[in-house]
Structure formats: C-alpha cells, structure tokens
Amino acid sequence: MSYDDWWTYMVKSVDVHLLLSTEKRNKRIDTCKQCDKLVKKHCVLCDCYMPLKTWISIADCPENKWEKE
C-alpha cells in the first residue's frame, strides 16, 4: 500500500460526517497542487499534509483558496 493510499484509508476510517465527497476533495487538492506554498505534499503555511487535510470538511486553506464546508 502506498503512502497516499494509507492516508486515504486512515481518513476514511474517521467519522463520515467530517469527510467531503471525492469530487469536493479532488477540487481542493487540485487547488493545492497549483499553489506555490505546497512543498512535497505539505503546506508551508499550516504545515499540514494536504492529501489528508483536503478530505476534512471542517478544514480550511490558510490562503483562503477553499473554505470549511
């Protein structure tokens, strides 16, 4: 299992009410991938691992590129 697959598995084991749909999550991660603050899958502003953070509905972007749901 890859590192990303492992994180995805871990996120999906969390309370489902906290998780976004795959479509919404993919929009978030696509936004992150275009941001100059993303370095090796981590945001340099919040120091979060973005493949995980982008699944969480109550999380937001420190640059206000996406908001809490």
Secondary structure, DSSP 8 states (H G I E B T S, - for coil): --HHHHHHHHHHTS-GGGB--HHHHHHHHHHHHT-TTEETTEETTT--BHHHHTTBTT---TTSSS---
